[in-house]
Amino acid sequence: MGRWDFFDYKPSRPIPARGGIKAQSQRGAFGANWWGKRWIAVLEGFHLGARLSRGKNYARHGQVLSVTVNPGVVTASVQGSRKTP
């Protein structure tokens, strides 16, 4: 890869998801109740940077396919730019 090859970079776009869970908030704060707001505050405390912003954007566009909450573990299936969520 040469020094100037980054000019050919094309940002990836998420593959459209059918039947995804769409966030109620299209702009601004996430979380309608205290525990939702607290969950976001904890995630922001991990200083995930662009990853959390990208996750919020995915949620706003219905890219979240499922969320499973178990004691001590939260798992989500999110459709991003790869074929497999």
Helices and strands as residue ranges (DSSP letters): G 5-8, H 34-45, H 50-60, E 64-70, E 73-78
